Amino acid sequence: MPILDFLFPNRCLNCNRIIDKSEVICEVCFPKINFTNHNYNGSNTLKDKLLLQFPVVNAYSLLYYEKESLAQNIIQQLKYNKREKIGKNLANWVTERIDFHNHKPDIITTVPLHRRKLKQRGYNQLHLFGNELSKFYNIPVNHTLLERTTHAKAQAKKNQSERLKTKNAYQLTQRINDKHILLIDDVYTTGNTISNIAWEILNNSKNVKISILVMAMDV
């Protein structure tokens, strides 16, 4: 065992039990994670919400994002505590639950961070997650299809009115026609970010379909 692993062993995010370095939650605590059990290829609560905002083919949320929940802790550790590898665990949980069947997207893309925020954080929490899904499903991933043009504080730190002010904050970097795009984000709250990006893609491309995958959705 490497000396650092011995001195600083990996511990369960919930109970602090020592676990394998590739895991984030121990077997005892794993059942406490509130998975949505959404049907990607059918109706679910996320898809119903998104259909009120833009045309969406399929939609899926892995977890329910509740205050002081294990799911919230997992996402916050990923985003704010330099735990980028948690993205791989989340991707593995997705692959255990989604079979695209006849609705396999052509391209995976992720919600971008503004370059200032990316520099502060050191990584985009969606990239490793998207890369793992790309490898498993054999779908190309394009992390530069979109760019964030304005800098703002984190969604979690915004109030309701501030979350609605993200119009024109994103732009498409290249035309992408005749494709089915799987857009990935971390947490669905109001859906404003996803909706604005979706319309940016739809208004600047031809014959494009959009599906959505989020790590968690607010309840």
C-alpha positions as CSV (number, residue, x, y, z in Angstrom):
1,M,0.0,0.0,0.0
2,P,1.4,3.5,-0.9
3,I,2.4,5.5,2.1
4,L,-0.1,8.3,1.4
5,D,-3.0,5.7,1.1
6,F,-1.9,4.4,4.5
7,L,-1.7,7.8,6.1
8,F,-4.7,9.3,4.4
9,P,-7.0,6.5,3.5
10,N,-10.1,7.0,1.4
11,R,-13.2,7.3,3.5
12,C,-16.9,7.0,2.9
13,L,-18.5,10.4,2.4
14,N,-21.3,9.5,4.7
15,C,-20.0,7.5,7.7
16,N,-16.2,8.0,7.4
17,R,-15.6,4.2,7.1
18,I,-12.3,3.4,5.3
19,I,-13.2,2.2,1.7
20,D,-11.4,1.3,-1.5
21,K,-9.7,4.3,-3.1
22,S,-11.9,4.0,-6.2
23,E,-15.2,4.3,-4.2
24,V,-16.9,7.3,-2.6
25,I,-19.6,5.5,-0.5
26,C,-19.4,2.3,1.5
27,E,-21.7,-0.7,0.9
28,V,-23.6,0.1,4.1
29,C,-24.4,3.7,3.1
30,F,-24.9,3.1,-0.6
31,P,-28.7,2.3,-0.2
32,K,-29.1,5.7,1.4
33,I,-28.5,7.4,-1.9
34,N,-31.8,8.6,-3.4
35,F,-31.7,7.4,-7.0
36,T,-34.5,8.6,-9.2
37,N,-34.9,5.4,-11.1
38,H,-36.0,7.4,-14.1
39,N,-36.7,5.7,-17.4
40,Y,-34.5,7.4,-19.9
41,N,-36.5,6.3,-22.9
42,G,-39.9,7.1,-21.4
43,S,-41.7,9.7,-19.3
44,N,-40.3,11.0,-16.0
45,T,-40.5,14.1,-13.9
46,L,-37.4,15.7,-15.4
47,K,-38.7,15.2,-19.0
48,D,-42.1,16.6,-18.0
49,K,-40.4,19.8,-16.7
50,L,-38.1,20.2,-19.6
51,L,-40.9,19.8,-22.2
52,L,-42.4,23.0,-20.8
53,Q,-39.2,24.8,-21.7
54,F,-38.0,23.4,-25.1
55,P,-38.4,20.3,-27.3
56,V,-36.5,17.4,-25.6
57,V,-36.3,13.9,-26.9
58,N,-35.2,12.1,-23.7
59,A,-34.2,13.2,-20.2
60,Y,-32.7,11.5,-17.2
61,S,-31.5,12.5,-13.7
62,L,-29.4,10.0,-11.8
63,L,-30.2,11.4,-8.3
64,Y,-32.7,13.5,-6.3
65,Y,-30.9,16.6,-5.0
66,E,-32.3,17.2,-1.5
67,K,-30.9,19.6,1.1
68,E,-28.5,17.9,3.6
69,S,-28.9,14.6,1.7
70,L,-26.1,12.2,0.7
71,A,-26.7,13.1,-3.0
72,Q,-26.1,16.8,-2.2
73,N,-22.9,15.9,-0.4
74,I,-21.6,13.8,-3.3
75,I,-22.2,16.6,-5.8
76,Q,-20.8,19.3,-3.6
77,Q,-17.6,17.2,-3.0
78,L,-17.3,16.8,-6.7
79,K,-17.7,20.5,-7.5
80,Y,-16.1,22.3,-4.6
81,N,-13.7,19.9,-2.8
82,K,-11.3,18.9,-5.5
83,R,-12.9,15.5,-5.8
84,E,-13.0,15.3,-9.6
85,K,-12.8,11.5,-9.6
86,I,-16.3,11.3,-8.1
87,G,-17.4,12.1,-11.7
88,K,-16.2,8.6,-12.7
89,N,-18.3,7.0,-9.9
90,L,-21.4,8.9,-11.0
91,A,-20.8,7.9,-14.6
92,N,-20.5,4.2,-13.6
93,W,-23.9,4.5,-11.7
94,V,-25.4,5.9,-14.9
95,T,-24.1,3.1,-17.1
96,E,-25.7,0.6,-14.8
97,R,-29.0,2.2,-15.3
98,I,-29.3,3.5,-18.9
99,D,-29.6,1.6,-22.1
100,F,-30.0,4.0,-24.9
101,H,-31.7,1.3,-27.1
102,N,-32.6,3.1,-30.4
103,H,-32.2,6.6,-29.0
104,K,-28.4,6.6,-28.8
105,P,-27.2,10.2,-29.2
106,D,-24.6,11.2,-31.8
107,I,-22.6,13.6,-29.6
108,I,-22.1,14.2,-25.9
109,T,-21.5,17.8,-24.7
110,T,-21.3,19.4,-21.4
111,V,-22.3,22.8,-19.9
112,P,-19.1,24.9,-19.9
113,L,-17.6,26.9,-17.1
114,H,-16.4,30.4,-17.7
115,R,-12.6,30.5,-18.1
116,R,-12.2,32.4,-14.9
117,K,-14.2,29.8,-12.9
118,L,-12.4,27.0,-14.7
119,K,-9.1,28.5,-13.6
120,Q,-10.3,28.9,-10.0
121,R,-11.6,25.4,-9.7
122,G,-9.0,23.7,-11.8
123,Y,-11.4,21.4,-13.7
124,N,-14.9,21.2,-15.0
125,Q,-16.8,18.8,-12.8
126,L,-18.6,17.5,-15.9
127,H,-15.6,16.5,-18.1
128,L,-14.5,13.3,-16.4
129,F,-18.2,12.3,-16.1
130,G,-18.8,12.9,-19.8
131,N,-15.6,11.2,-20.8
132,E,-16.5,8.0,-19.0
133,L,-19.9,7.9,-20.6
134,S,-18.3,8.6,-23.9
135,K,-16.0,5.6,-23.5
136,F,-18.7,3.2,-22.2
137,Y,-21.3,4.0,-24.8
138,N,-18.9,4.7,-27.7
139,I,-20.3,8.2,-28.3
140,P,-18.0,11.1,-29.3
141,V,-17.7,13.8,-26.6
142,N,-17.2,17.5,-27.5
143,H,-16.4,19.7,-24.5
144,T,-15.8,22.8,-26.7
145,L,-19.1,22.8,-28.6
146,L,-20.3,25.5,-26.2
147,E,-18.7,28.4,-24.3
148,R,-19.7,30.5,-21.4
149,T,-19.5,34.1,-22.3
150,T,-20.3,35.8,-19.0
151,H,-18.9,35.1,-15.5
152,A,-21.2,34.7,-12.6
153,K,-21.3,33.2,-9.1
154,A,-22.2,29.6,-8.6
155,Q,-25.9,28.6,-9.2
156,A,-26.0,27.2,-5.6
157,K,-25.2,30.7,-4.3
158,K,-27.8,32.5,-6.4
159,N,-31.3,33.4,-5.3
160,Q,-34.3,32.6,-7.5
161,S,-34.3,35.8,-9.5
162,E,-30.5,35.7,-10.1
163,R,-30.9,32.1,-11.5
164,L,-33.2,33.5,-14.2
165,K,-30.7,35.9,-15.5
166,T,-28.5,33.6,-17.6
167,K,-30.0,34.4,-21.0
168,N,-27.2,34.8,-23.6
169,A,-24.6,33.6,-21.2
170,Y,-23.7,30.7,-23.5
171,Q,-22.9,30.5,-27.2
172,L,-22.4,27.7,-29.8
173,T,-18.8,27.6,-31.1
174,Q,-19.6,25.7,-34.3
175,R,-22.6,24.8,-36.4
176,I,-23.8,21.2,-35.8
177,N,-26.5,19.9,-38.1
178,D,-28.4,16.6,-38.4
179,K,-27.2,15.4,-35.0
180,H,-28.8,14.1,-31.7
181,I,-27.0,15.9,-28.9
182,L,-26.8,14.6,-25.3
183,L,-26.4,17.7,-23.1
184,I,-24.9,17.0,-19.6
185,D,-25.2,19.2,-16.5
186,D,-24.7,18.6,-12.8
187,V,-27.9,19.8,-11.1
188,Y,-31.3,20.7,-12.5
189,T,-32.9,23.5,-10.5
190,T,-35.0,25.9,-12.5
191,G,-33.8,24.5,-15.8
192,N,-32.9,28.0,-17.0
193,T,-29.3,27.1,-17.9
194,I,-30.2,24.0,-19.8
195,S,-33.1,25.8,-21.6
196,N,-30.9,28.7,-22.7
197,I,-28.3,26.3,-24.0
198,A,-30.9,24.2,-25.8
199,W,-32.4,27.2,-27.6
200,E,-28.9,28.4,-28.5
201,I,-28.3,25.0,-30.2
202,L,-31.7,24.8,-31.8
203,N,-31.7,28.3,-33.2
204,N,-28.2,28.0,-34.7
205,S,-28.4,24.5,-36.1
206,K,-30.5,22.5,-38.5
207,N,-32.3,19.2,-37.8
208,V,-30.9,18.9,-34.4
209,K,-32.4,16.8,-31.5
210,I,-31.5,17.3,-27.9
211,S,-31.6,15.0,-24.9
212,I,-30.6,15.8,-21.4
213,L,-28.7,14.0,-18.7
214,V,-28.1,15.5,-15.2
215,M,-26.3,14.1,-12.2
216,A,-29.2,15.2,-9.9
217,M,-32.4,17.2,-9.9
218,D,-33.7,19.5,-7.2
219,V,-36.9,18.4,-5.6
